[in-house]
Amino acid sequence: MAVEWLSKLREIVVDSLRKSWLPFPVKEDLCESWKKGLQSGPSTTVLYTSCMYHIAPVIEKAVESLEKFGVTRGGIMTRLVSVGTSALGGFLLRPDEAGVKRADTVVRRIYQLLREAGVEFTLLGREIYSGALLYELGFVEDFAEYARRVAEYFRTHGVERIITVDPHTHYVLEEVYPKYVEGFDLEVVSYLDLIRPDGVSIKGFTIHDSCLYARFLGRYDVVRALLKAGEPVEDPYITGRETAGCCGGPVESLFPKVSRKVAELRVRELSKLSDKVVVQCPICYVNLKRASGGRLELYHLPEVL
């Protein structure tokens, strides 16, 4: 039955991407509200969100249903209804409104930090997803086909340089797209490398690192330089570059119980250092939030800069 669910999940994601450029059946303007009132002049550099911060509360709601009903019990239609997808049943996933508003605030803060640093960029008329989930779940052929569509979208919009806001999008664009999209040569840069914040608004917190940023994208020290003024509480093992634990993502859509156990272990480790935790990835935020049950105060990195 787990194999059946994997097949159905693939169908949901591929179908949704084909119809709306988003990986789940959600309102197509979900990722657009943060742009209201913001300036966007002409530039070949774009601030690209890949909808990650806005999709995170969608994933949170879906995984809550998966945990409640399971992915291996009952008929396939029962599971689809429990998750609220539209692949066969015509349902929309509806994220918590507070989560969407917080996503707006986080991305707008990244916009402001970049502007304050004097970075010139424009905004896309429409946010589209990178396809990272397809690759991370092992649907490589589907990913390659979709990645070519995204690359063409960037090309037709005159994009030459992409500023990313999350580790999953950055990794897939910088490390994976060139392997599957012939001639993909767009410059990919993280907002972390461009901003120059004046300080940190909280103290006594600890850091939960994105595995991708810390171990594969070389941003472990960059994050600490940004947060240094807040005097984060560190531990050689709990927050070490090679030894820090995972949040349990991105397998929560396949094995929600396993993902929760991994996240609960991480929550126990982090809580030994502080009840305030700064995260760099929206997927990490969702998984730690589910597992902590309110034990931790979780902050997105841009919120404290």
C-alpha positions as CSV (number, residue, x, y, z in Angstrom):
1,M,0.0,0.0,0.0
2,A,2.9,2.3,0.7
3,V,4.0,1.8,-3.0
4,E,0.5,2.6,-4.1
5,W,0.6,5.9,-2.1
6,L,4.0,6.8,-3.6
7,S,2.5,6.3,-7.1
8,K,-0.5,8.4,-6.2
9,L,1.7,11.1,-4.7
10,R,3.7,11.3,-7.9
11,E,0.5,11.6,-9.9
12,I,-0.7,14.5,-7.6
13,V,2.5,16.4,-7.8
14,V,3.1,16.0,-11.6
15,D,-0.5,16.8,-12.4
16,S,-0.5,19.9,-10.2
17,L,2.8,21.2,-11.6
18,R,1.5,20.7,-15.1
19,K,-1.7,22.7,-14.4
20,S,-0.5,25.5,-12.1
21,W,3.4,25.4,-11.7
22,L,2.8,24.5,-8.1
23,P,3.4,21.0,-6.5
24,F,0.0,20.7,-4.8
25,P,-3.5,21.7,-5.6
26,V,-3.8,25.1,-3.9
27,K,-5.1,28.5,-4.9
28,E,-2.9,29.7,-7.7
29,D,-2.4,33.1,-6.1
30,L,-1.1,31.5,-2.8
31,C,2.4,32.7,-3.4
32,E,1.7,36.2,-4.7
33,S,0.2,38.2,-1.8
34,W,3.7,39.1,-0.3
35,K,4.4,41.3,-3.4
36,K,1.6,43.7,-2.8
37,G,2.9,47.3,-2.8
38,L,6.6,46.3,-3.5
39,Q,8.6,47.9,-6.2
40,S,9.9,45.8,-9.1
41,G,12.0,47.6,-11.6
42,P,13.6,46.1,-14.8
43,S,16.5,43.7,-14.1
44,T,18.0,40.5,-15.3
45,T,18.3,39.4,-11.7
46,V,15.2,38.0,-10.0
47,L,14.3,37.3,-6.4
48,Y,12.9,33.8,-6.7
49,T,10.9,32.3,-3.8
50,S,9.9,29.0,-5.6
51,C,6.8,29.4,-3.3
52,M,8.7,27.4,-0.6
53,Y,7.7,29.6,2.4
54,H,4.0,29.6,1.3
55,I,3.9,25.9,0.4
56,A,5.3,25.0,3.9
57,P,2.0,25.6,5.7
58,V,0.3,23.5,3.0
59,I,2.6,20.6,3.7
60,E,2.0,21.1,7.4
61,K,-1.8,20.6,7.0
62,A,-1.4,17.7,4.6
63,V,1.0,15.8,6.9
64,E,-1.3,16.4,9.9
65,S,-4.0,14.5,7.9
66,L,-1.5,11.8,6.8
67,E,-0.5,11.3,10.5
68,K,-4.2,11.1,11.5
69,F,-5.4,8.8,8.8
70,G,-2.3,7.0,7.6
71,V,-1.1,6.4,4.1
72,T,-1.5,2.6,4.2
73,R,-5.1,2.3,5.5
74,G,-8.3,2.2,3.5
75,G,-8.9,2.8,-0.2
76,I,-6.9,5.3,-2.2
77,M,-9.8,7.7,-2.5
78,T,-10.2,7.7,1.3
79,R,-6.6,8.7,1.7
80,L,-6.9,11.4,-1.0
81,V,-9.9,12.9,0.7
82,S,-8.1,12.8,4.1
83,V,-5.2,14.8,2.6
84,G,-7.5,17.1,0.7
85,T,-5.9,16.8,-2.7
86,S,-7.6,17.4,-6.0
87,A,-6.0,14.8,-8.3
88,L,-9.2,12.7,-8.3
89,G,-11.6,14.3,-5.9
90,G,-11.6,18.0,-6.7
91,F,-10.4,19.2,-3.3
92,L,-8.0,22.0,-2.6
93,L,-5.4,22.0,0.1
94,R,-6.1,24.9,2.4
95,P,-3.2,26.1,4.5
96,D,-3.6,27.9,7.8
97,E,-4.2,31.6,7.1
98,A,-1.7,32.6,9.9
99,G,0.9,30.5,8.2
100,V,0.4,32.2,4.9
101,K,0.6,35.7,6.5
102,R,3.8,34.7,8.3
103,A,5.2,33.5,5.0
104,D,4.4,36.9,3.5
105,T,6.2,38.6,6.3
106,V,9.3,36.4,6.0
107,V,9.7,36.9,2.2
108,R,9.0,40.6,2.4
109,R,11.7,40.8,5.1
110,I,14.2,39.1,2.7
111,Y,13.1,41.7,0.0
112,Q,13.8,44.5,2.5
113,L,17.1,43.2,3.6
114,L,18.3,42.9,0.0
115,R,17.1,46.5,-0.8
116,E,18.9,47.8,2.3
117,A,22.0,46.1,1.0
118,G,21.7,47.9,-2.3
119,V,21.0,44.8,-4.3
120,E,19.2,45.4,-7.6
121,F,16.6,42.8,-8.7
122,T,13.1,42.4,-10.0
123,L,10.2,40.2,-9.1
124,L,8.6,37.6,-11.3
125,G,5.1,38.3,-12.4
126,R,4.3,34.8,-11.1
127,E,6.1,32.6,-8.6
128,I,6.6,29.1,-9.9
129,Y,8.0,26.0,-8.1
130,S,11.5,24.7,-8.8
131,G,10.5,21.0,-8.9
132,A,12.8,20.1,-6.0
133,L,10.3,17.7,-4.4
134,L,10.2,15.6,-7.5
135,Y,13.9,15.1,-7.4
136,E,14.0,14.6,-3.6
137,L,11.3,11.8,-3.9
138,G,13.3,10.1,-6.7
139,F,11.0,11.0,-9.6
140,V,14.0,11.9,-11.7
141,E,12.4,11.7,-15.2
142,D,9.5,13.8,-14.1
143,F,11.9,16.3,-12.5
144,A,14.0,16.6,-15.7
145,E,11.0,17.3,-17.8
146,Y,9.6,19.9,-15.4
147,A,13.1,21.5,-14.9
148,R,13.3,22.1,-18.7
149,R,9.9,23.9,-18.5
150,V,11.2,26.1,-15.6
151,A,14.4,26.9,-17.4
152,E,12.5,27.9,-20.5
153,Y,10.2,30.1,-18.3
154,F,13.3,31.9,-16.9
155,R,14.8,32.3,-20.5
156,T,11.6,33.8,-21.9
157,H,11.5,36.3,-19.0
158,G,15.1,37.4,-19.6
159,V,16.4,36.0,-16.3
160,E,20.2,35.7,-16.0
161,R,20.7,35.7,-12.3
162,I,18.5,34.1,-9.6
163,I,18.5,35.1,-5.9
164,T,17.2,32.1,-3.9
165,V,15.5,32.3,-0.4
166,D,15.7,28.6,0.7
167,P,18.2,25.7,0.7
168,H,16.1,23.2,-1.3
169,T,15.6,25.6,-4.2
170,H,19.2,26.8,-4.2
171,Y,20.6,23.2,-4.2
172,V,18.4,22.0,-7.0
173,L,19.1,25.0,-9.2
174,E,22.8,25.2,-8.6
175,E,23.7,21.5,-8.4
176,V,21.0,19.5,-10.1
177,Y,19.6,21.6,-13.0
178,P,22.9,21.7,-14.9
179,K,22.8,17.9,-14.9
180,Y,19.4,17.6,-16.5
181,V,18.8,20.8,-18.4
182,E,21.2,21.3,-21.4
183,G,22.8,24.7,-21.4
184,F,21.5,25.8,-18.0
185,D,24.0,28.5,-17.0
186,L,22.0,30.9,-14.9
187,E,23.9,32.4,-12.0
188,V,22.4,31.2,-8.7
189,V,23.1,33.1,-5.5
190,S,21.6,32.9,-2.0
191,Y,20.2,35.9,-0.3
192,L,22.4,34.9,2.7
193,D,25.4,36.0,0.7
194,L,24.0,39.4,-0.2
195,I,22.4,40.9,2.9
196,R,24.1,43.1,5.4
197,P,21.9,43.2,8.5
198,D,22.6,45.7,11.4
199,G,22.1,43.1,14.1
200,V,19.9,40.4,15.6
201,S,16.6,41.1,17.5
202,I,16.8,38.3,20.0
203,K,19.5,36.7,22.2
204,G,19.9,33.3,23.9
205,F,18.8,31.3,21.0
206,T,20.3,28.3,19.3
207,I,20.6,27.4,15.6
208,H,19.0,24.6,13.7
209,D,21.0,24.2,10.4
210,S,19.6,23.2,7.1
211,C,21.5,20.0,6.1
212,L,21.8,21.4,2.6
213,Y,23.1,24.8,3.6
214,A,25.5,23.4,6.2
215,R,26.9,20.3,4.5
216,F,26.5,20.8,0.8
217,L,26.2,24.5,0.0
218,G,28.9,25.9,2.3
219,R,26.7,28.3,4.2
220,Y,27.4,27.1,7.8
221,D,29.8,29.9,8.6
222,V,27.7,32.4,6.6
223,V,24.7,31.8,8.9
224,R,26.9,32.2,12.0
225,A,28.3,35.5,10.8
226,L,24.8,36.8,10.2
227,L,23.7,35.7,13.7
228,K,26.8,36.4,15.7
229,A,25.5,39.6,17.3
230,G,22.7,37.5,18.9
231,E,25.2,35.4,20.8
232,P,23.7,32.0,19.8
233,V,24.1,29.1,22.2
234,E,26.1,26.4,20.4
235,D,27.4,22.9,21.1
236,P,30.1,21.0,19.2
237,Y,27.8,18.0,18.7
238,I,24.2,19.4,18.7
239,T,25.0,22.3,16.3
240,G,28.1,21.1,14.7
241,R,28.5,21.3,10.9
242,E,28.8,17.5,10.5
243,T,27.0,16.2,13.6
244,A,23.8,18.3,13.9
245,G,20.6,16.3,13.5
246,C,18.0,16.4,10.7
247,C,14.5,17.9,11.0
248,G,13.0,14.8,9.4
249,G,12.3,16.3,6.0
250,P,11.6,16.1,3.2
251,V,10.1,12.6,3.6
252,E,7.2,13.7,5.7
253,S,4.8,13.1,2.8
254,L,5.9,9.5,2.5
255,F,6.7,8.4,6.1
256,P,5.1,11.0,8.4
257,K,5.6,8.9,11.5
258,V,9.3,8.3,10.8
259,S,9.7,12.0,10.0
260,R,8.1,13.0,13.3
261,K,10.4,10.7,15.3
262,V,13.4,12.2,13.7
263,A,12.1,15.7,14.4
264,E,11.3,14.8,18.0
265,L,14.8,13.7,18.6
266,R,16.1,17.0,17.1
267,V,13.7,18.9,19.3
268,R,15.1,17.2,22.4
269,E,18.6,18.0,21.4
270,L,17.9,21.7,20.6
271,S,15.9,22.2,23.8
272,K,19.0,21.3,25.9
273,L,20.6,24.5,24.6
274,S,17.6,26.9,24.4
275,D,13.9,27.1,23.9
276,K,14.4,29.6,21.2
277,V,15.5,28.2,17.8
278,V,16.4,30.0,14.6
279,V,15.9,28.0,11.4
280,Q,16.9,28.7,7.8
281,C,14.5,26.4,5.9
282,P,10.7,26.5,5.8
283,I,10.6,22.6,5.7
284,C,12.7,22.5,8.9
285,Y,10.3,25.0,10.5
286,V,7.2,22.9,9.7
287,N,8.8,19.6,11.0
288,L,10.2,21.1,14.2
289,K,6.9,22.9,14.9
290,R,4.9,19.6,14.5
291,A,7.3,17.7,16.8
292,S,7.8,20.4,19.5
293,G,4.2,20.8,20.5
294,G,4.9,24.4,21.5
295,R,8.1,23.5,23.5
296,L,10.2,25.6,21.2
297,E,9.9,29.2,20.0
298,L,10.8,28.9,16.3
299,Y,12.0,31.8,14.3
300,H,12.8,32.1,10.6
301,L,16.3,33.6,10.1
302,P,15.0,36.7,8.3
303,E,12.6,37.4,11.1
304,V,15.4,38.1,13.6
305,L,17.8,40.1,11.4
